[in-house]
Structure formats: C-alpha cells, structure tokens
Amino acid sequence: MKGNWHLIALAMLASSLSVFHHNVIIVFFFLLWIFLLYFRKRLSGKHTMFIFSSLVLFSGWFVFTNEPSPSYSSDPEIIQGKIVGSIQGTPEKTEFILKDRTNGIKTLITYFNNKEKGETGTVTSEQLRRGADCHVKGRLELPQQASNPGEFNFRDYLKSKGISYQLILSSKDSLQCKGSSFLYFFDQIRSSILKINNSHLSPFSASWLNALLMGDDTQLPEEQLARFQKWGINHLLAISGLHVGLLVAVIYYLAVKTGWWTVENIQSCLIAVLPIYAVLAGESPSVWRASLLAVLLVICKKLNLNLSLTDCLSLIFIGLMIGNPQLIMQTGFQFSYLVTFGLLLSKNFFTKPYSWFYISFSVSLIAQLTILPIQLDTFYFFQPLSIILNLIVVPYFTAFVIPCLLVLQFSVLLIMPLADFIDKLFFSVHHTMLLYLEKIDQNFDSSWVIGDFPTLMYGPYFLLLIMFMAKFTAERRFKALLYGVGLVSLLVALSLSPFLSPRGKVTMLDVGQGDCFVIELPHRKGVILVHAAGSASADFHAPTDKVYKQIIKPYLYYRGITTIDGLFLSHGDLDHDGSASYLLRDFDVKKLFTSPYYQFSQQQMAVLPQVNTRLVQLNAGQSITVGGKVFIILSPSGESGDSNDNSMVLFSEIGGKRWLFTGDIGKDTERAVINAYPKLDIDVLKVAHHGSKTSTSSEILQQVTPKAAWISVGRSNRYGHPHREVLEKLNKAEISVMRTDQHGAVWYSFYGQGGTFYSFLP
C-alpha cells in the first residue's frame, strides 16, 4: 500500500463517521469513489480489495467500541479502580480519571477545593498519582447532556475521551489511593517545571510559556482565549507541528554546531525524547500527532524507508484511532488533521517560486477553508478577515513567540540571568501585540454568522474545495476562481436559507429556573425574544453571563441569528432579564419593549446609551407589530407594587395558534386579565411563574381553555416548581404539558396555519 496509505486512513475515517453519526451513506460514497478509482485504473484489484477489507474491519471495530458502556447494576457506594492520565489541579478544583478495575468504565472524579478552609491545588499530592489504585466513595452520575440546540454537550465531550460517568467528591475522606505507575515520574517533572516557571517568571510570561510549551492554558485569561477562538487563530495555542518542528530544529542545531553528537545519535535521541515531550506537554491529540509523526520520519530516514509524508501521517492517524476510536469526535484532532492534509494536497504549489506574501496568504487561505465546515459546525460563525490576520500572527508566533519561549524555558532551568532578560523582552513585545489584537477585535470584527452547517453539505463543500485546490495548484486560475465562487456561493446560500424558508418556529429554551422564548417568523421577517433569562452570581443579586454564553447566544448563532427585531422584558427579575444587557451589547436589537413599571438594572442603563436600540414602553390594551406579527399587551394596567405581578402579559397568534405569555403573574393578576378580556381564548399557555402554586388557577384554565401548556423550570429546583397542584389542574383539564426540566428545549415548528410540537430530549 506504499503511496496509498491515505486511502486506508480515509476508509477508517468513513467507517468511524458512519458508525458514530449513524449515517451509512458516508461509507456508500467512499466505496463509490474507490470503485471509480479502480475502473479508471488508478487502483489495482489487490489494493481495492485491501481497502474494502480494511473498511469492513474498521466498521466492525467501531461498532464494537461504540457500544454503550456497561452500566452499574445499582449506584455503588465504593468504586475501585486505577488513575489513568495526569491529575489536573487548579486553585478551584482537582480532576482525574479513574478506570474501574472490573469493567473498564472510566469516570471523571472532581473535587472542588474549599476556599473557606484555604484549600488550593490538588486534593493531596501524596495520594493522587498516575497509576494509583483508589477506593472512591460517592455516587456516580451521567455527565450533563446538552438540552438545547447549539449548546455545548459535556456528555459527548467526555465520551470523546472515553469517559462514561462523573463523580463529585464531597470530601477528601471519600478518597483513598496508594501506589503509582512509572509515568508518574514524568508527571512530577512536568509539575516541577510548571512550578519553576510560575515562581521565577512574571505571571504574564509564565502563563504563555506553560500554555505553548507545556500544554497548560489554565492561566491564560478567558478573554484572550475567546479572542483567539473568535478570530480563528486558536490553533496557535495548541502544541502541534510548529512547536515540535522548532524544538527538533533547536536540538539539531545545538548538537551539530557544538559537535557533541553525530546525526545518528541525534536521531536516536529524538526517537526517545519526543514521546516523553508529548507526555510532559499534556498529551493532547495534536502534540501526539506531531511528536509521533516526527519520530516516524526520523525512523524512516534512519532505516532508509522511502515513505512519503502523506503515508507517515496516515499511519499515525490509523494508530491513534485504533488506540482511541472516539478521538475523531474531538474538534482539536479534526482541525489538526484537516489542516495538515489540506496543506499536503497543495504541496506542489508551495514549491513554486512565488513571493513570501503570496505563499503565506495561500497557506492561510487553504488552512481556513479546510477547517471551515468543522468550525461552523462547532461555533456557527467564522471571521473572513482571519485569513489576513493569520498572515501577521502565524509568522509572528513562528519567528518570535515560540523561539523566544523555547529559549526562556531552557534559560529558566539553566541560566536565570538570561531568563530575566528574555522574560522582560517577551512581556514588552507580546503584551504590545495582544493590545493590537484587542484593538483589531474592537474595530474590525466582521463575524459571519452562518448557523449550523448541515451534514449533507459536507460532501458538496469538500468536493468544491478539492477542485479549487487542484486548479489552484495547477495554476489554472480562472477555473480555480470559479470553484472559489462556488464555495462562497454555498456559504451565502446557507446564510440566506432562513430568509427563503416559509417555515417559522417558536422555541422555549431550557435556561433552568428562568424564561426565554425565541420566535422566528417565516422568511426571517422577524426574530422576537420574550424574556432573556440570566444567572445570578454568588451574592444572588448581580447577573452573570453563564446562561447567556452557554445557552442563549449559542442557540441564536446556531439558528444564524444576529438581528433581534424585538426584545420583550416582562419584569425586572434576573431569571427573566439577566441576559438582556449582553444581548443588547452583542446583537443588533432593534426595539426593546417593557412596561412603564419595569425597573432597569445598572448594567442595562450602562449599555442602552451605547447601542442603537429603541426603547418602547407599553401599557395594557396597547399592541405592537413586529415583523408583521401583532402582539397585544394584556397587563399590567397599573403599578401593583410587586415585581412578579408587574409582569408584561402578551397575547399573539403565531403559526395558526393563539399564545399567551404570562411572565410571573399570580392568581389575582390572572383574574384581572380574564375579567378585562372575557372572550380570551388561547391554544398554548406559558404557565406563569414556572408552575408555582401562586399562579395558574382553575378559573383561568376554564376560561382560556388552552390545549397545550409550556413550563420553563429548572431541574430539581429549590422552589419545588412546578407544584403538584398546578400539574394536577393541567392534567384534569386534559392539557398537554411540555416542561424544560424533562424535555429540554421545546419548540413549535409551523408552516402557514399548521405546525408540530417537538422536544430536544426524548
């Protein structure tokens, strides 16, 4: 299979994606392509059969490894197993993975440090060692599953690492461990290096050194990590070929120039050192790929094996996937391999005598286009200007940051006076560069929010991309331009699809103990939000952006939404308006609707003058039209003296159904509404106050006669919502109930005057 190992790697990729995504059509198209190569005499019969056999074997392997992990017959009080992997310790918590000795189940064990008692770092360094045998007392839980479209799925994330359960330690006494494995020695070395960096360098330089050379990015500020991700340059923060290549080059240069070792001895040293570096650098998939690839290339050179770079990369891919079949589900692994293969397919282009700028621009363009579908599938947007920014940042990291940090790491371990100088130099230069990046982010943000990238579009996209790269490499520029236009047209079509769709949607997001409804009108005539739930900080008063960042913003991006035509805030409680200030800041909110009795928070008052949002205050009896849809305000008609009873109550007809959004009103306000509107009749009732017994009287249910009731409520909330009495009333009235704590996000998808109700969780 010499020269064709990439086909075996692609067979493994096709079989894994088919099994994990339950989509056999991927294997079908792969086989169609292989047989096409055979009939065009690009493959021999022997190679074709080998590829087909590999596909069958890989499929069976992935089916076997993708079976659900064996479940425990009952909730165990004691779990016995071995610690695998390194222990991750931060000032806030300590985490490690425990592999059950009887059934092989992996569990993520977490202990949150008690800051009141001054606890920091790991639970106890004497107990927690890689390879230690442990007895852990506690209750296993399934990792948290995403309950909204677009939300990060922690359960799938852990599954990609082979972890089936999680357990949170209640106290240090619940853990007993002894022993260790030989790999613990390298963990000690890594821990010592991190401590030396932190104690002898400035916090700024230490954080970047630990992140880019040791694989520990926990010290980097979150806003910087978010900015690198936003601009598509977060690949620079992952230890990969750039870091390993420069490390190898430094070792070669120092050894050869000093004359200490022969080339053969250097090669033997690299074969031994690079896997050790992968362990010291955090063992991420990207560092293993880069390190093992370098080792394999050295071995090939040492043994005079004439394997191409593509073959070597394919063999490493196969080996890593056999070791961890779920690896393909990790975004970092996907990014790493897609970029590398994309550049390899274009290697002939880079050998031509073009200018440095033209080559650099082409590398940046190809890298960004190669990972674009994965990026859209993960983050739902990308930065077109990131191609240009990479032209500046990648050479800067290659020529200055990584070499500077390499010298800094060696000097802090060996020559401290030199380390002080390099520390100051790095701070002055890199801090300035980060300030420029911040200004670029503030002034040139051009995020193109496309939304979820459909699975069916992967084939057309990569077909167009391959043809573009083929014509681009062959210097057939006009045809390359046509395929490039095709790629852009595909992205534009995906962006415009909501504006062409005649379907609409009303979604109740699962925001925990709060409310947030997103109404999308057909042809994107309007996007309306009713409520904007937030989360409270530790003092239970100031809002935080947790719900906004984890649920509301990802969902809006998932739907390709950047403009909100109307935001209705019912009343001033955090569980209904805590995310409003973030929405006003990050989205183009055309109009903000409140009642005259709404109390604005300090955050909202600070943001409103900075945005072009029109504030409209509405009284009971008034109506407002948004995107051609009429919303009638039924309450409040006056100041009640209570925030909940001041809730704005909305009525509207959407998708052939009559909707009533009630906020947190109580029974007295409900009675006032039905007395003021005796002919009010609805189909869908948003149950008031999350199902509290202070609301949803039998009287209102008998008068408005809803067919369906939606309850937005947190799981196992401390208020006992929804109350048993409310559920009994709804059941007695034969009203269909959908609630976020059981169904996750709930939505009504409609076309014309008819539609269907769906839930995110089964």
C-alpha positions in Angstrom: 0.0 0.0 0.0 3.0 2.3 -0.3 1.8 5.7 -1.5 -1.8 4.7 -0.8 -1.9 4.6 3.0 -4.1 7.7 2.9 -6.8 5.6 1.3 -6.7 3.3 4.3 -6.9 6.3 6.6 -9.9 7.6 4.7 -11.5 4.2 4.9 -11.1 4.4 8.7 -12.5 7.9 8.7 -15.5 7.0 6.6 -16.3 3.9 8.8 -15.9 5.9 12.0 -18.1 8.8 10.9 -20.8 6.3 9.6 -20.9 4.5 12.9 -20.7 7.5 15.3 -23.2 9.5 13.2 -25.4 6.5 12.2 -25.1 7.5 8.6 -24.3 4.6 6.2 -24.3 7.0 3.2 -20.8 8.1 4.1 -19.5 4.6 3.5 -21.6 4.3 0.3 -20.0 7.4 -1.2 -16.5 6.3 -0.1 -16.9 2.9 -1.8 -18.3 4.6 -4.9 -15.2 6.7 -5.1 -12.9 3.7 -4.5 -14.5 1.7 -7.3 -14.4 4.7 -9.6 -10.6 4.8 -9.0 -10.4 1.1 -9.7 -12.4 1.3 -13.0 -10.2 4.2 -14.1 -7.2 2.0 -13.3 -5.9 4.3 -10.6 -6.0 1.4 -8.2 -5.1 -2.2 -8.7 -7.6 -5.0 -7.8 -5.3 -6.1 -4.9 -5.3 -2.6 -3.4 -9.0 -2.2 -3.9 -9.7 -5.5 -2.0 -7.3 -4.4 0.7 -9.1 -1.1 1.1 -12.6 -2.8 1.1 -11.4 -5.4 3.7 -10.0 -2.5 5.9 -13.3 -0.7 5.7 -15.2 -3.8 6.9 -12.7 -4.5 9.7 -12.7 -0.8 10.8 -16.5 -0.7 10.8 -16.8 -3.8 13.0 -14.2 -2.3 15.3 -16.0 1.0 15.7 -19.4 -0.7 16.1 -17.8 -2.8 18.9 -16.2 0.2 20.7 -19.2 2.4 20.2 -21.5 0.1 22.2 -22.8 1.8 25.4 -20.6 1.4 28.4 -21.8 -1.3 30.8 -24.0 0.3 33.4 -23.7 -0.4 37.1 -26.5 -2.6 38.4 -27.0 -0.1 41.3 -25.5 3.1 42.5 -22.2 1.9 44.0 -21.0 3.3 47.3 -17.4 2.4 46.6 -15.7 2.4 43.3 -12.3 0.7 42.9 -10.0 1.5 40.1 -6.8 2.9 38.8 -6.0 6.5 37.9 -5.2 6.9 34.2 -3.8 10.1 32.8 -2.4 13.0 34.6 -4.1 14.8 37.5 -5.4 18.2 36.6 -5.2 20.7 39.5 -6.3 24.3 39.6 -7.0 26.6 42.5 -10.7 25.9 42.1 -10.7 22.1 41.7 -8.8 18.9 41.2 -9.8 16.3 38.5 -8.6 12.9 37.4 -9.9 9.9 35.5 -10.5 6.6 37.3 -10.7 3.4 35.3 -12.8 0.7 37.1 -10.7 -2.5 37.5 -13.7 -4.8 36.9 -15.4 -3.4 33.8 -13.1 -0.8 32.4 -15.5 2.1 32.8 -13.8 5.4 33.0 -15.2 8.0 35.5 -14.2 11.7 35.8 -13.6 12.4 39.5 -13.8 16.0 40.6 -13.1 17.6 43.9 -13.9 21.3 44.4 -11.5 23.0 46.8 -13.0 24.6 49.8 -11.6 28.1 49.6 -13.0 29.0 53.1 -10.6 26.4 54.5 -7.8 27.7 52.3 -7.6 24.6 50.1 -5.8 25.0 46.8 -4.2 22.8 44.2 -4.7 19.0 44.2 -6.5 17.1 46.9 -3.2 15.6 48.2 -0.2 15.0 46.1 0.8 12.0 48.3 -2.4 10.1 47.3 -3.1 11.3 43.8 -0.6 9.8 41.4 -1.0 8.4 37.9 -1.5 4.6 38.1 -2.5 4.7 41.8 -5.1 2.1 43.0 -8.0 4.0 44.5 -11.2 3.4 46.5 -13.6 6.3 45.9 -16.8 6.7 47.9 -19.6 8.5 46.2 -22.5 8.4 43.7 -21.9 8.0 40.0 -23.8 10.4 37.7 -24.1 10.6 34.0 -22.3 13.7 32.7 -24.6 16.7 31.9 -26.2 16.4 28.5 -27.0 19.4 26.3 -30.7 20.2 26.5 -30.8 23.0 23.8 -29.8 23.1 20.2 -26.4 24.6 19.8 -25.4 24.1 23.4 -22.1 22.5 24.3 -22.6 18.8 25.1 -20.4 17.9 28.0 -21.5 14.3 27.9 -20.4 13.9 24.3 -17.1 15.8 25.1 -16.3 13.3 27.9 -17.4 10.4 25.6 -14.8 11.5 23.0 -12.3 10.9 25.8 -13.7 7.5 26.6 -15.3 8.8 29.9 -18.8 7.4 30.7 -19.6 8.8 34.2 -18.6 11.6 36.6 -18.4 11.7 40.3 -18.0 14.8 42.5 -16.2 14.1 45.8 -17.9 15.6 48.8 -14.8 15.4 51.0 -11.2 14.4 50.9 -12.1 11.5 53.3 -14.1 9.9 50.4 -10.8 9.1 48.6 -8.1 6.5 49.4 -5.3 5.9 46.9 -1.9 4.2 47.0 0.8 3.3 44.6 1.7 4.8 41.2 3.0 3.9 37.7 6.3 4.8 36.1 4.5 7.6 34.2 4.1 9.4 37.5 7.8 10.2 37.3 7.1 12.4 34.2 4.1 14.0 35.9 6.4 15.0 38.7 8.9 16.5 36.2 6.0 18.4 34.5 4.7 19.7 37.8 8.2 20.8 38.8 8.7 22.7 35.5 5.3 24.4 35.9 6.2 25.4 39.5 9.6 26.8 38.4 8.0 28.8 35.6 5.4 30.3 37.9 7.9 31.1 40.7 10.8 32.5 38.7 8.9 34.3 35.9 6.4 37.1 35.6 2.8 35.8 35.7 2.3 37.0 32.1 5.3 35.1 30.6 4.7 32.1 32.8 1.1 31.7 31.6 2.2 31.8 27.9 5.2 29.5 28.5 3.1 27.0 30.3 0.4 27.1 27.6 2.5 26.9 24.5 5.3 24.6 25.6 3.7 22.6 28.5 0.1 22.4 27.3 -1.4 24.1 30.4 -3.5 27.0 29.3 -5.5 27.4 32.6 -3.5 30.5 33.4 -4.4 32.4 30.2 -7.2 35.0 30.6 -10.5 33.8 29.3 -11.0 36.9 27.2 -7.7 36.2 25.4 -8.7 32.6 24.7 -12.1 33.7 23.5 -10.5 36.3 21.2 -8.1 33.7 19.7 -11.1 31.4 19.1 -13.2 34.2 17.6 -10.6 35.1 15.1 -9.7 31.6 14.1 -6.1 31.7 15.5 -6.7 29.4 18.5 -4.7 26.7 16.6 -1.6 28.6 17.7 -2.4 27.8 21.3 -2.4 24.0 20.7 1.0 22.3 20.8 1.4 20.9 17.3 3.8 20.6 14.3 5.0 24.2 14.7 6.2 23.7 18.3 7.6 20.2 17.7 9.3 21.2 14.5 11.1 24.2 16.1 12.1 22.0 19.1 13.6 19.4 16.8 15.4 22.2 14.8 16.9 23.7 18.0 18.1 20.3 19.2 19.7 19.6 15.7 21.3 23.0 15.6 22.8 22.9 19.1 24.0 19.4 18.8 25.5 19.7 15.3 27.1 23.2 15.9 28.6 22.2 19.2 29.8 18.9 17.7 28.7 16.9 20.7 26.8 14.3 18.8 26.6 12.7 15.4 23.5 13.0 13.3 22.8 9.3 14.0 22.9 9.9 17.8 20.7 12.9 17.5 18.1 10.9 15.6 18.2 8.2 18.3 17.8 10.9 20.9 14.8 12.4 19.2 13.1 9.0 18.9 13.3 8.7 22.7 12.7 12.3 23.7 9.7 13.3 21.5 7.3 10.8 23.1 8.4 11.9 26.5 7.8 15.6 25.5 4.3 14.6 24.4 3.6 13.3 27.9 5.2 16.4 29.5 3.2 18.7 27.2 -0.1 17.4 28.3 -0.8 14.5 25.9 -3.2 16.3 23.7 -4.0 14.7 20.3 -2.2 17.4 18.4 1.0 17.0 20.3 0.9 13.2 20.0 0.3 13.6 16.2 3.2 16.0 15.8 5.6 14.1 18.0 4.8 10.6 16.6 5.0 12.0 13.0 8.4 13.4 13.7 9.5 10.1 15.3 8.2 8.1 12.3 10.0 10.4 9.9 13.3 10.0 11.8 12.9 6.2 11.8 12.2 6.2 8.1 15.3 8.2 7.5 17.4 6.1 9.8 16.2 2.8 8.1 16.1 4.3 4.6 12.4 3.6 4.3 11.0 5.6 1.4 7.7 6.5 2.9 6.0 9.8 1.9 4.9 12.4 4.4 1.3 11.5 3.5 1.9 7.9 4.2 3.5 8.7 7.5 0.7 11.0 8.5 -1.9 8.4 7.5 -0.2 5.6 9.6 -0.1 7.9 12.6 -3.8 8.6 12.1 -4.6 4.9 11.9 -2.5 4.2 15.1 -4.1 6.9 17.1 -7.6 5.9 16.0 -7.0 2.3 17.0 -5.8 3.5 20.4 -8.8 5.7 20.9 -11.7 5.3 18.4 -13.6 8.3 19.9 -10.6 10.6 19.0 -12.3 11.5 15.7 -15.0 13.3 17.7 -12.6 15.7 19.2 -12.6 19.1 17.4 -8.9 19.7 18.0 -8.0 16.4 16.4 -10.2 17.2 13.4 -8.7 20.7 13.0 -5.1 19.3 13.3 -5.5 16.6 10.6 -7.7 18.6 8.2 -5.2 21.5 8.1 -2.2 19.1 7.7 -3.9 17.1 4.9 -5.0 20.2 3.1 -1.5 21.6 3.1 -0.1 18.3 1.9 -2.5 18.2 -1.0 -1.2 21.6 -2.0 2.5 20.8 -1.5 3.3 21.1 -5.2 2.1 24.7 -5.2 4.4 25.7 -2.3 7.5 24.5 -4.2 7.0 27.1 -6.9 8.9 30.4 -6.9 6.2 32.7 -5.6 6.7 35.6 -3.2 6.7 35.0 0.5 3.5 37.0 0.9 1.7 35.0 -1.8 2.8 31.7 -0.3 1.8 32.8 3.2 -1.6 34.1 2.0 -2.2 30.8 0.2 -1.3 28.7 3.3 -3.6 30.8 5.4 -6.5 30.6 2.9 -6.2 26.8 2.4 -5.9 26.2 6.2 -9.0 28.3 6.9 -11.1 26.8 4.1 -10.2 23.2 5.1 -11.4 23.5 8.7 -14.3 25.9 7.9 -17.2 23.3 8.0 -16.0 21.9 11.3 -15.7 25.5 12.7 -19.2 26.3 11.6 -20.5 23.0 13.0 -18.9 23.9 16.3 -19.1 27.7 16.7 -21.6 28.6 13.9 -19.6 31.6 12.7 -16.2 32.5 11.3 -14.1 35.6 10.6 -13.4 36.2 6.9 -10.6 38.6 8.0 -9.0 35.8 9.9 -7.2 34.8 6.7 -5.4 38.2 6.7 -4.8 38.2 10.5 -3.2 34.8 10.2 -0.7 36.4 7.8 0.5 38.5 10.6 0.1 36.3 13.6 1.4 33.0 12.3 4.8 34.4 11.2 5.0 36.4 14.5 4.4 33.2 16.6 6.8 31.2 14.3 9.6 33.8 14.3 9.3 35.3 17.8 6.9 33.7 20.3 7.8 30.0 20.1 11.6 30.5 19.7 11.5 33.1 22.5 9.6 30.8 24.8 12.0 27.9 24.0 15.0 30.0 25.0 13.1 31.2 28.0 12.3 27.6 29.1 15.9 26.4 28.8 17.2 29.6 30.5 14.8 29.5 33.4 16.0 25.9 34.1 19.7 26.6 33.5 20.7 30.3 33.2 18.4 32.5 35.4 20.1 35.9 34.5 19.3 35.2 30.8 15.8 34.2 31.8 15.1 37.6 33.4 16.2 39.4 30.3 14.1 37.1 28.0 11.1 37.5 30.4 11.2 41.3 30.1 11.7 41.1 26.3 8.8 38.7 25.8 6.5 40.8 28.0 7.2 44.0 26.2 6.8 42.6 22.7 3.9 40.1 23.3 1.9 42.4 25.5 2.0 45.0 22.8 0.9 42.5 20.2 -2.0 41.4 22.3 -3.1 45.0 22.7 -3.1 45.4 18.9 -5.2 42.2 18.6 -7.6 43.7 21.1 -8.0 46.8 19.0 -8.4 44.8 15.8 -11.2 42.8 17.6 -12.9 46.0 18.7 -12.7 47.9 15.3 -12.7 45.2 12.6 -15.0 42.5 13.9 -16.6 41.0 10.8 -18.1 37.8 12.2 -20.1 36.0 9.6 -22.8 34.0 11.5 -24.0 31.2 9.2 -25.5 28.9 11.7 -25.4 25.1 11.9 -23.6 23.5 8.9 -25.8 20.8 7.5 -24.3 17.3 7.3 -25.5 16.9 3.7 -23.4 20.0 2.7 -20.1 18.4 3.8 -19.8 16.5 0.5 -20.5 19.4 -1.9 -18.3 21.7 0.2 -15.2 19.4 0.2 -15.7 18.5 -3.4 -15.7 22.1 -4.4 -12.7 22.7 -2.1 -10.7 19.8 -3.6 -11.4 21.0 -7.1 -10.4 24.6 -6.1 -7.1 23.4 -4.6 -6.4 21.2 -7.7 -6.9 24.0 -10.1 -5.2 26.4 -7.8 -2.1 24.2 -7.6 -2.2 23.6 -11.4 -2.2 27.4 -11.9 -5.5 27.2 -13.8 -6.6 30.3 -12.1 -9.8 31.0 -13.9 -11.2 27.6 -13.1 -9.9 27.9 -9.5 -11.8 31.2 -9.3 -15.0 29.5 -10.5 -14.7 26.8 -7.8 -13.9 29.5 -5.3 -17.0 31.4 -6.3 -18.9 28.1 -5.8 -17.6 27.8 -2.3 -18.6 31.3 -1.4 -22.0 30.8 -3.1 -22.6 27.7 -0.9 -21.9 29.7 2.2 -24.0 32.6 1.1 -26.9 30.2 0.3 -26.6 28.7 3.8 -26.7 32.2 5.3 -29.8 33.2 3.2 -31.7 29.9 3.7 -33.7 31.2 6.7 -34.8 34.2 4.6 -36.1 31.8 1.9 -37.7 29.3 4.2 -41.6 29.6 4.6 -41.4 27.8 8.0 -41.4 29.5 11.3 -40.6 28.5 14.9 -41.4 29.3 18.5 -38.8 27.9 20.9 -38.8 27.7 24.7 -35.2 27.4 25.6 -34.1 25.3 28.6 -32.5 28.0 30.7 -33.0 26.3 34.0 -35.1 28.3 36.5 -36.0 31.1 34.1 -37.7 32.1 30.9 -36.5 32.7 27.4 -38.6 32.3 24.3 -37.4 32.8 20.7 -39.9 33.4 17.9 -38.7 33.1 14.3 -41.2 34.3 11.7 -41.3 32.8 8.2 -38.8 34.2 5.7 -37.0 35.7 8.7 -39.5 38.6 8.7 -38.8 39.0 12.3 -37.0 37.5 15.3 -38.6 38.2 18.7 -37.4 37.3 22.1 -39.8 37.1 25.0 -37.7 37.2 28.3 -33.9 36.9 28.5 -33.1 34.7 31.4 -29.9 35.2 33.2 -28.0 33.7 36.1 -27.0 35.2 39.4 -23.6 35.5 40.9 -22.6 34.1 44.3 -24.4 37.0 46.0 -27.7 36.1 44.2 -28.1 39.7 43.1 -25.6 40.6 40.3 -26.2 38.9 37.0 -23.5 36.7 35.3 -23.2 35.8 31.7 -23.3 32.0 32.3 -26.8 31.3 30.8 -26.2 33.8 28.0 -22.9 32.3 26.9 -23.8 28.7 27.4 -27.4 28.7 26.1 -28.9 31.8 24.6 -26.0 33.1 22.4 -25.1 29.6 21.1 -28.7 29.0 20.2 -29.1 32.3 18.3 -25.8 31.6 16.4 -26.9 28.0 15.8 -30.0 29.5 14.1 -27.9 32.1 12.2 -29.5 35.0 14.1 -27.6 38.2 14.5 -30.5 40.7 14.5 -33.3 40.7 17.0 -36.3 42.8 15.9 -38.0 42.9 19.3 -37.0 42.0 22.8 -39.8 41.9 25.4 -38.7 42.1 29.0 -41.6 41.3 31.2 -40.2 42.4 34.6 -37.0 43.0 36.4 -36.1 39.6 37.8 -32.7 38.0 36.8 -34.4 34.8 35.7 -36.3 36.8 33.1 -34.0 39.7 32.1 -30.5 38.8 33.4 -29.1 38.3 29.9 -30.6 41.5 28.4 -27.6 43.7 28.7 -25.4 41.0 27.0 -27.9 40.7 24.1 -28.0 44.5 23.7 -24.2 44.6 23.6 -23.6 41.7 21.2 -26.7 41.6 18.9 -28.4 44.2 16.8 -31.6 44.6 18.9 -33.9 46.9 17.0 -36.5 47.5 19.7 -36.7 46.9 23.5 -40.3 46.5 24.9 -41.1 47.0 28.6 -43.9 48.2 30.7 -43.7 51.6 32.3 -43.2 49.9 35.7 -40.1 47.9 34.6 -37.1 48.6 36.7 -33.8 48.8 34.7 -30.7 47.4 36.2 -27.4 49.3 36.3 -25.9 47.1 33.6 -28.8 47.8 31.3 -28.7 51.5 32.0 -24.9 51.5 31.1 -25.4 49.5 27.8 -28.5 51.3 26.4 -26.9 54.6 25.6 -24.1 52.8 23.7 -26.5 50.9 21.3 -29.0 51.8 18.6 -31.9 50.1 20.4 -35.2 52.0 20.5 -36.9 51.7 23.9 -40.7 51.3 23.7 -42.8 51.2 26.9 -46.3 49.7 26.6 -49.4 49.7 28.7 -52.2 47.1 28.9 -54.5 47.5 25.9 -51.8 48.6 23.5 -50.5 46.5 20.7 -47.2 46.5 18.7 -46.4 44.9 15.4 -43.0 43.2 14.9 -42.2 41.7 11.5 -45.9 41.8 10.6 -46.9 39.9 13.7 -49.2 41.7 16.2 -48.5 41.4 19.9 -51.2 42.6 22.3 -50.3 43.7 25.9 -52.9 42.5 28.4 -51.1 43.5 31.6 -50.0 45.4 33.6 -52.6 48.1 33.7 -51.1 49.8 36.7 -48.3 49.6 39.3 -49.1 46.6 41.5 -46.3 47.1 44.0 -45.0 43.6 43.2 -42.4 42.8 40.6 -44.0 39.5 39.6 -47.5 41.0 39.2 -46.0 43.8 37.1 -45.0 41.2 34.5 -45.9 42.1 31.0 -48.5 39.6 29.7 -48.5 39.1 25.9 -51.0 37.6 23.5 -50.3 36.8 19.9 -51.4 34.5 17.1 -48.4 32.6 15.6 -48.5 29.7 13.3 -52.2 29.2 13.5 -52.2 29.1 17.3 -53.1 31.6 19.9 -50.3 32.1 22.5 -50.4 33.7 26.0 -47.1 34.6 27.6 -47.7 35.3 31.3 -44.4 36.1 33.0 -44.6 35.5 36.7 -48.1 36.8 37.4 -50.1 35.5 40.4 -53.7 34.4 40.6 -55.0 37.9 41.3 -53.4 39.3 38.2 -54.7 36.3 36.2 -58.2 37.1 37.4 -57.8 40.7 36.4 -56.7 39.7 32.9 -59.6 37.3 32.3 -62.0 39.9 33.7 -60.6 42.5 31.3 -60.7 40.1 28.4 -63.6 37.8 29.0 -63.5 36.4 25.4 -59.8 35.5 25.6 -59.3 32.0 24.1 -55.9 30.5 23.6 -54.2 27.3 22.4 -50.8 27.5 24.1 -50.3 28.8 27.7 -46.9 29.7 29.0 -47.6 28.6 32.6 -47.0 31.5 34.9 -44.1 31.7 37.5 -42.6 28.3 36.4 -45.6 26.4 37.7 -45.7 28.0 41.2 -48.9 27.2 43.2 -49.4 31.0 43.4 -50.4 31.0 39.8 -52.4 29.0 37.2 -55.8 29.0 38.9 -58.6 26.7 37.8 -60.5 29.8 36.8 -58.1 30.9 34.2 -57.8 27.4 32.7 -61.6 27.1 32.4 -61.9 30.5 30.7 -59.0 30.5 28.2 -59.2 26.7 27.6 -55.6 26.1 26.4 -54.8 22.8 24.6 -51.0 22.9 25.5 -49.1 24.3 28.4 -45.4 25.1 28.4 -43.5 25.3 31.7 -39.9 26.7 31.8 -38.4 25.3 35.0 -35.1 24.2 36.5 -34.3 20.6 37.3 -34.6 19.8 41.0 -35.1 23.4 41.8 -35.2 24.5 45.4 -38.7 26.1 45.0 -40.4 22.8 44.2 -41.6 24.1 40.8 -43.8 23.0 39.1 -46.1 22.5 42.0 -48.1 19.3 42.2 -51.4 21.2 42.5 -50.7 23.0 39.2 -49.8 19.8 37.4 -53.0 18.2 38.7 -55.1 21.1 37.4 -53.5 20.9 34.0 -54.0 17.1 33.9 -57.6 17.4 35.0 -58.2 19.9 32.2 -56.6 17.4 29.7 -54.0 20.0 28.7 -50.8 18.6 27.2 -47.8 19.7 29.2 -44.2 20.2 28.0 -41.6 21.3 30.5 -37.9 22.1 30.1 -36.7 20.1 33.1 -38.0 16.9 31.4 -38.0 17.7 27.7 -35.1 20.2 27.4 -35.8 22.9 24.8 -39.3 22.7 23.3 -40.4 24.2 20.0 -43.3 24.6 17.7 -42.4 24.4 14.0 -45.1 25.7 11.7 -45.8 26.2 8.1 -48.8 28.5 7.3 -51.5 27.9 9.9 -50.4 24.4 11.0 -47.4 23.0 12.8 -45.9 20.4 15.1 -44.5 20.4 18.7 -41.0 19.0 19.3 -38.7 18.5 22.2 -34.9 18.4 22.2 -34.7 15.5 24.7 -36.7 12.3 24.0 
